[in-house]
Amino acid sequence: MERAKVDRINALAKKKKEEGLTPEELAEQQVLYKEYLAEIRASFGGTLENTVIKRPDGSVEAVKDRKKKQ
């Protein structure tokens, strides 16, 4: 996410605590939060795709393969 958007999220959060937000600002905040969460989820999904579980017997299983079995 662009640094300017993260800064805007933080500015809106600070303003919300101090004095409250207008309806337009609340809508903007919700849109920014949704975008931010979508990027975090995508990043986390990518991390899981490259994560493996190493068993005590030395075998290795990819998390993505384990998810398919369930």
C-alpha positions in Angstrom: 0.0 0.0 0.0 1.2 3.5 -0.8 2.7 5.4 2.1 0.3 8.3 1.5 -2.7 6.0 2.0 -1.2 4.6 5.2 -0.6 8.1 6.5 -4.2 9.1 5.6 -5.5 6.1 7.6 -3.4 7.1 10.6 -4.6 10.8 10.3 -8.2 9.7 10.1 -7.8 7.4 13.1 -6.2 10.2 15.1 -8.9 12.7 14.1 -11.6 10.2 15.0 -10.2 9.8 18.5 -9.8 13.6 19.1 -12.8 15.2 17.5 -14.8 12.7 15.4 -15.2 12.3 11.7 -17.7 13.6 9.1 -19.8 11.1 7.2 -17.5 11.6 4.2 -14.4 10.9 6.2 -16.0 7.8 7.8 -16.7 6.5 4.3 -13.2 7.3 3.2 -11.8 5.5 6.2 -13.9 2.4 5.5 -12.7 2.2 1.9 -9.0 2.7 3.0 -9.4 0.0 5.7 -10.9 -2.5 3.2 -8.0 -1.9 0.8 -5.4 -2.2 3.6 -6.9 -5.5 4.8 -7.2 -6.9 1.3 -3.4 -6.3 0.9 -2.6 -7.9 4.2 -4.7 -10.9 3.4 -3.0 -11.3 0.0 0.4 -11.0 1.5 -0.4 -13.5 4.2 -1.7 -15.9 1.6 1.5 -15.6 -0.3 3.5 -16.3 2.9 1.4 -19.5 3.6 2.0 -20.7 0.0 5.8 -20.8 0.8 5.5 -22.2 4.3 6.4 -25.8 5.1 5.9 -28.0 8.2 8.8 -30.1 9.3 7.8 -33.2 11.2 9.9 -34.8 13.9 10.6 -37.8 11.6 12.2 -35.4 9.1 9.4 -35.3 6.6 8.4 -31.9 5.1 4.8 -31.0 4.1 3.8 -27.8 2.4 1.0 -25.9 4.1 -0.8 -25.5 0.8 -0.8 -29.3 0.4 -2.2 -29.8 3.9 -5.0 -27.4 3.2 -6.0 -29.5 0.1 -6.3 -32.7 2.3 -8.8 -31.1 4.7 
